[in-house]
Amino acid sequence: MLFHSTRGQDSNKTFEEVLMQGLASDGGLFMPDHWPQVDIEELKHLDSFVDVAKHIVPLFTESSFSKDEVLELLDDTWHDFSEQTFAPIKKLDDSKLVLELFHGPTAAFKDFGLQLAAAFFNKSLVRQNKTAIVLGATSGDTGSAAIDACKRFDSIKSFILLPDGNMSEVQRRQMTTVDSSNVFTLRVNGNFDDCQNIVKEAFNERSFLKKDQFLLAVNSINWVRIIGQICYYFYASLKISKFAEPVNFSVPTGNFGNVFACYSAHKMGMPLGKILVAVNNNNILHRFFSNNDYSRSEVSETISPSMDISIASNFERLIYDFYAERDAEVCDKYYSSFPNNAISLSEDMWIKSKELFLSYCVDDISTIDAMKTIYESHQYLIDPHTAVASEAVNKLKEELKGSTAILATAHPGKFPQVIKDANLTLHDIPENLSIIFDREERSYNFPASKELIFNFIVKNNL
């Protein structure tokens, strides 16, 4: 299997090239040349998450690594999870379940994709005897998961940009209290989009790199992160119904990577009911699915900060694969003037949304109410992002058939102030979240200036 860009000008790339390049040279996102099909009958007899992953991951990696190499790597990829099953499922009632994806070392779902990416990064760098810089922007959980996944590898230095604003203290401290010589946390006086724009310019210019040094993408534009997330959808379907019936998934989302991973699993053979695209007041995705309006608007700060974005980066993959039916010229036409001009699909393209997708927008007040309702009904505490997904299920339940899995993307302990404001009590705080309050914060403050940040990277890229 090879990979190509959604915009058609960067193609015939191996898995390793896509892994190390991240963003396509034409500005698009990489996609596999075809959707590999999973043998569902084989999966029915499996039990563990890692065993499921051993069936999924090698389907994408054969152009660069032997199957035996990949299977050996997967034995040690996911580490420091507090639950042996990695992704336990909590049953709320006869039709609603919660897929807990927060038992990794940073208490968020992004540990799944980033630990897989980091393992492959290191394998490739060691094989080539090279080093790399990880540069990423975060609105909440990506930065801490990237830092944790990469810090154990001497071949990688991480520079993570976080907006000096709306994220919880826990989320911030998970990044600023890491004491490692290959980790640099940069607090930027701006919002997430300011940070993301600097990262995009960095990938275009690469002026701060040493000769033959890689610049690695850790946000969900990197296809390898999507692979890691595809694995837990298959695992959840196995555990919920053994693939005997389609399952609905309610996904709280910002950049759309988690939704696209669910869509990808379906394209690879996983039975699927509906995907509920659950968003907060930053509702570009809901506006698209409800009204064919994909237009950028100002970011508003909410109590679910990991979803506070104005543009959903991974949505381009869905435009390309689902709506444009893999016509790169059509996809490129839509994105050539975006975000200055909104994307509005032709009616015959947009109407396809109803086949797979539902969407709902949840404001902060409704998010708090959803947290209270789940706790009062089930004595179960959820974080605000999970609450957005839960409220979407509640509002759209008449349109759902069968079981629905709500994705719990972060541990509630990451948002103690929101829990307090909801008059709820957090009883069990994981040790990996409590210890950060005993550690000194270490970070570097910058204006939203690429020149100053690039110079800082040069000085510390020794």
N, C-alpha and C positions, 0 to 999 in steps of 0.2 A: 504494500500500500504506500502511495505517495500522497502529497498534500499540495493544495493550491490556494490562492487568495480568492476571497469573495469578489474581488474587483478584476480578476482575470489576468493581471500582468506579472504575477509571481507564482510560478508553478513548478511541478516535478521536484518537490522538495522531499527529502527523507524525514523520518521522524526526528532524528538528531538535529537536522538543520532547523526544523520548525521549533523544536525544544529550545535551541540556543538563540534563535532569531526573534521569536516572540511575535512581533508585528510584521506583517508582510511589507515588502519594499514599496508597494503601490498604495499603502495606507489602509489596505483591507485586512481581514482576519483570515487566518489559515483554516482550511477545512479538509477532511479526508476526501480522497478521490471518489470513494463510495462508502456506503454504510455497511460495515461488516455485520454479519448475522450471528447471533448468539444461539447456541444449541440449548433451548429451554429445557428439553428433556434431561440433559446432563445437569443443568443447574438445579433441577428439582431434588436431586439426591445430595446436594451440598448442605453444609450447616454453617460454616463460619464466613465472616466478611472477607477474610484474606483468601479463602478458597474461591469465593465468587470473583474477587479481583483477579485471581490467577487465570480465570477464563476470559475476562474482559480486556485487561491491559495488553496482553501479547497480540491481540487483534490489530493494534495500532502501531506496534514497535518493530515489526519484522524487517523493515527496510534498514534498520540500524543495529539491532541487537538480536541475538539468538533467543529462542524461547527459554532455554535453560538459564541464560544470563538474567532474563527478566524474572523468572520464577525465583531465582536465588535473591535478587534484589527485593522482591516483594515480601520475602520472609522477614526482612528487617526494616521495612519502610515506615510503617505506622508504629510510633513509639510513644511511651508515656501517657497512654490512655488509662483512665481510671476504671473503665468498664472493660471486662474481658471480651465482650461481644462487640465493642467499639460503638455500635449504634443500636442501643436497646429501644424497644417499642413499648409505649405505655398505652393501654386501652382505656379510653374515657367512657365510651358507651358502645352500643351495638354497631354503630356506623363510624364513629370517630376514634382515631388513634393519633398518638404523637410519636414521631420519629425523632429521638433524641440524638442530635449531632454535636453535642457540646461536651463530650467527655474527653477530648484531647487536651494537650498541655496548655493551650490558650483558651479553652472553654468556648470554642466557636467552631462552626462547621468547616471553616476554611483550613483547619488542620488536615483534613482529608486530602484536598487537592494540592496544598503547598508541601506537605511532607513527600508526596509522590514526585512533585516537580523537583524538589531539592535533592532527592535521592538520584534522580536521573541527571540533574545538573552535575553533581559531584562525580558520578560514574563517567560522564563524558569528559569532564575537565581532567580527571586523573588519566584517562586513556590518552588524551591529547597533550598532557603535561602543560596545561595552561591554567590561568586564573580568570576570575570573572568579578564583575560588580553587579550586584542586585540593586536596582533603583526602582522604587515604587512609591505610589501615593496611596493614602488610606483615609477612609472616612470612618473607620472604626476597627474592624477585626483583621483586615488583610495584613496590615503592618506587623502586628504582634505575631501572627501565624508565620509570616515570612521570616521574621527575625528568629523565631524559635526553630523553624525548620532548617535554616541555613547556618546558624551560628556554630554548629558542631563541625562544619567543614572548613578547613584552613584555606581551601582554594577559592572561597567566596567572601567578599566584603559587602555588607549590606548598608545602604543609605536609604532610609525611609522618611518620606515627607508626610507630616501630618498637619492639618490646619489647626491653627492656634485658636480653636473655638469649640464647636459643638461635638464633643464626644464625652463619654463618662470618664470620671477620674480613674476608674479601674482600667478602662481601655487605654487611657494615656499612660498610666503607670506600667502597664504590661510592656510598653515599649521603652519608656524612659528609665526604668530601673534595671535594665539588662546591663550587666557589667562584663562586657566582652570586647576584646581589642579589635574584632572585625565587624562591630555593629556601631552605626552612627544614626541617631534619631534627630531629625531636623524639624523643628517647630516653625511653621511658616505663617507669617501674618497675612492670612487670607483664608478662603474657603477651599473645599475639596477640589473644585474645578481649577482653581489657581495652581494647586499642587499637581493635578493631573496634566495641565497644560505644560508645566515645566518638564515633567517626565516625558511627554510626547516630543517636546523639542530636543530633549536629551537623546532620544532614540533617532531623531533625524540628524543631529549634528555629531554626537559621539566624540566631541573634541577633547574630553578629559580622560580618555582611555589610553592605556599603554599600548604599545605595538602588540598585535596578536592577542589582545585581551577581549573577552566577551562582555557585552552588556545584556543582562538577563531581565526578562519581564516576569514579574510575579503576580500581576493582577490577572483577572480572568480572561484577558485577551490571549493568554498563553494556553494553547490547546491542551497541554498536559494537565492543567488544573481541571479542565472539563472532564477528562478521562477519570480522574480520581472521584469526581462527583457522580459520574455515571454509575460507578460501582455501587454506591449506597442505594440508588434507586432499584437496581436489580435485587440487591440484598433485602430491601424492605418488601418488595413484591413477593419474594420468596417466602419471607417470614409471615407475611399477612395472609396470603392466599395460595402459596405454592404455584403461582401463575394460573390458577384455575379460573380466576375472574379478574377483569380490569380493576385497578385501584385508581382513585382520584388522589392528586397531590396538591395541597395548598402551600404555596411557596412565597414567603416574604422576600421581596427582591428589590434591588436597586439597579445594579449593572446587568442583570438578566442572565448571568452565567449559570446560576443555580436552576433557573427555569429552562435554559437551553440544554443543560445536562439531562433534565427529565425528558425533554423532547428527543434528545439524542438516544436515550435508552429505549424510547418507544420506536424510533426508527431502526434500532438494532434488534427489535423483536419483543420487547417487554409489553405485555398487555397494559393498556392505559385507558382510563375513563376520560376525565378532564384535568387540565392543569389550571389551577386557580392562581392567577397572577395578582398577588396581594401587595399593595403599595400604601405608603403614607401620603401626606399632603404633596409630596414631590411626585406628581401623578402622571408623568409623561406616558407611561405604559398604559395606565387605565384610560387616558384620553385616546390613545391609539385603538385599544381593543374595543372601546365603547363607541368611538366617534370618528375613527380613521384620522386622528389628528396627532401626528408625531412631531411636535414642535417644542423647541427648547424654551424654558421659562426660568425665572430666578429661583435659586435654591432657598427653601425655607427650612429653618432649624426645627427639628421635632424631637420627641423623646425616643424615637427609634433611629438614631443618627447614622447607622450603617447603611440606611436607605436614602440618605439625604443627597441625592444626585440630580443633575438636570438632564443628563444624557445617559442612556443605558448602553454601554459599550458593546455588549454581546448581542444586542438586538439585530445588528447587521447580519449576523449569521442566520437568524431566522428569516429575515427579508430574502437573503440569497437562497436558502435551501427550501423553505416552505412556500413563500409567496411567489418568488421569481422562478422557482423550480430549477435552480442551479444555473440560471442565465446570468453570467457575470456582467454582461453589458447592461442589463436592466438594473442590477444592484448598483453598479458604478454610476449610472445615471441618477439614481435617487440620492446617492451620497456625495456626488460631485459638488452640489451647492448646499449641502447640509453642514452645519446647523443654521447658516444664514437664512435658508429657506426651509420651510417645514416639509416633511415627507407625508404625502397623502396618496395612498395607493389607488389604482383603478378599482372600481366597485367590484368587478368580478374577481380580483385578487383578494381584496380585503375581506370579502364575505366568507372566504375559507376559514377565517378565524374561528367561526362558530363550531367547526369540526372538533377542535381540541381545546380551545381556550375560553376561560371566563376571567373576568377581572373585577377588582373592587378596591376602592380607595377608603382608607380608614384614618380619621383625624385623631389627634392626641386624646381628646375626651373619650372617644369610643375605644381607643386602645386601653386606657385605664379601666374602663367599664368591662372590657373583655377579660382583662387580668383578674378583676374581682369576680366575675361570673365563673370563670374556670376554677378559681380557688374555692368559692362557696359551693359549687356543684360537685367538685371532685377532690377537694383538698390537695390541689396540685398548683404549684406556683410556676408561672411562665414569665419570660422576659418580654419587653415591649415589642420586639420584632415578631416573636412567636404569636403574641397577642393579635398583631395585625393579620396574620394568616388564620388564626382562630376565628376572628370576627368575620373575615371573608367567607368562611365556611358557614357560619351562622346566617349570614345574609343571603347566601346563594344556595342554601340547602335544598330548596325545591327543585333546583336544576341538576342535582346530583343523584346518581344511582350507585348503590353499593357502598363499599368502605372508602373513607377518605383519610389520608395520612396528612397531618399537619406537621410541617417541618419546624422543629425547635432548633433554631440556628445558633442560639447563644444561651449560656447558663444565666439564670436570673441574677446571680451574684455579681455579674458585670455591671449591673444597673441598680445599685443600692438606693440611690436617691429617688429613682422612679418608684421602686418598691415602697419606700417610705411615704412618698406623696400619695400613693394609692391606698395608704393605711393597711398595708399588708406587712407580714413579717417574714424575713429571710432567716430560716433556722440553720440550714446547712450550707456553709461557705467552703468550697474546695480549698485545700491548702495552697494550691498554685495561685489562687486569687487573694488569699489573706496575707501571704508572706510579702507581697509587693508593697504593703504599707509600712513594713519595717526596713525597707531599702531606700537608699538615696537616689533621687532622680538625676539622670544625666541626659542632657539634650543641648542642642545648639539652636539659637534663635536667628531667624532670617526674615527679611522682607520677601515678598513674592518676586524674587529676582533670579533669573536663571544664571546670570553672570556670576553673582556672588556664590551661588550654590555650586556651580561648576568649578569655580576656583577652590572652594572648600574641598570638593572631591579630589581635585588634583593634589592638593597638599596632603591629603590623608590616604592617597592611593600609592602607598610606598611598597 
